[in-house]
């Protein structure tokens, strides 16, 4: 638990948050020219020419929120030209990830464009060459030394890319490229109309909310409040708030959109995004809600089973289960990281093969640890904090042993979770004025985390369990014995029992709660120490 934390009042907090930004927010007009993206101009000219000469164009997306959002923006743009576009989002279970040779078997096109995937599609590029299909890859993932043999590769992470801001998601790459296509064809399409979908993708893909990402999310959330896009109409009706925040998207909307690709097929989410009337959008959103509830149940069941398999002596948790649902193993890994404070790898076994996801903690580079043991794997990919992998079941024991050997070389302090606590607030300062102050620094997210505060040895007065399954806790506390004012803490997904000493020490964030037109500050527990 952090020591020597400052006691903050509102002016201290304002100073602290102001220091996060070294300059004013960019305007939309200041977004760097998309031509600076590697091959973007070349790709835009090729797409424009394909449209002008009536070529058959197929788009291949991805099944996560960023991939579905990228696909939706492309589909909507082509619909407005209008020009026929075949859009395929691979199925996680039957096709695997991205533009694979499996997916290409059902493609009959002159030009294939990828969004949010393709940077590692070496085999697929070969298949395209053999079939006489031109391939344009748009992606934002880190490339390997060997690149696919494609007509154009638009990816800000390429060493040859001159775009001044690298940390953009797949939907942003697609949107920027379409801006160039619009110019090539002299189209009258307002590119701002896509910012609502773009904001969801940036938030869901955990892009740093600085630089152009901050601008695009701010503008996208504003647009969502008045856009006539049926999907946005449904989202704002569902959230029913005077102002939509990045956290509303991260916790209430993104998981629903993600659940389609995780549990069934991402086309359900694509149909929601691209619905042309609110009736269709509502039906798809309802279906996404049901899938999300099923995802929660499946995830809770799998997490319980996974916890029983954990060897607490290991630095890196590796657990595997027969027929665990492939779509939830990443979330289960994240739950294990939260519970055991160390990196976790969760594998789903199907026959002789195992596929799974890894999540990390602190400064532990899980991708590098997995890479060090790639001789035991059939495939892997990812980045520092999250990765995916596949291996033969017979190698799970050896992999568990070897990755823990690799982890033994990692410094102990790298395993310490990064809990950034700003300081200690007085109960009197937790009011609507504080909410207004915090609002000035929205949107919060990666690289601009909502500030968290510490409450230490507060007296617990009462605990009430909430929710249909009584899995959330409402804790009433008094910060100091001399105070009359009590405050309420909400601990989601945590059944908190009265401690023997009737005291609680925890970190929390302050969020805006709107209920029946009344606005109040809600204290959300991050971690109980």
Secondary structure as UniProt FT lines:
FT   STRAND          7..8
FT   HELIX           10..18
FT   TURN            19..20
FT   HELIX           28..30
FT   HELIX           34..36
FT   TURN            38..39
FT   HELIX           40..52
FT   TURN            53..54
FT   STRAND          57..61
FT   HELIX           65..81
FT   STRAND          86..89
FT   TURN            92..95
FT   HELIX           101..104
FT   TURN            105..106
FT   STRAND          111..115
FT   TURN            119..120
FT   HELIX           122..131
FT   STRAND          134..138
FT   STRAND          152..154
FT   TURN            156..157
FT   TURN            159..160
FT   HELIX           170..184
FT   TURN            185..186
FT   HELIX           191..194
FT   HELIX           195..204
FT   TURN            205..206
FT   HELIX           211..224
FT   TURN            225..226
FT   HELIX           230..239
FT   HELIX           246..248
FT   HELIX           249..253
FT   HELIX           254..263
FT   HELIX           267..273
FT   HELIX           278..309
FT   TURN            312..313
FT   STRAND          317..322
FT   HELIX           326..328
FT   HELIX           329..340
FT   STRAND          344..350
FT   TURN            351..352
FT   STRAND          353..359
FT   TURN            362..363
FT   HELIX           366..371
FT   TURN            372..373
FT   HELIX           374..376
FT   STRAND          379..382
FT   STRAND          386..392
FT   HELIX           393..395
FT   HELIX           396..407
FT   TURN            408..409
FT   HELIX           412..415
FT   STRAND          421..425
FT   HELIX           427..429
FT   HELIX           432..439
FT   TURN            440..441
FT   TURN            446..447
FT   STRAND          452..466
FT   TURN            467..470
FT   STRAND          472..478
FT   TURN            481..482
FT   STRAND          487..491
FT   TURN            492..493
FT   TURN            500..501
FT   STRAND          503..515
FT   TURN            516..517
FT   STRAND          518..528
//
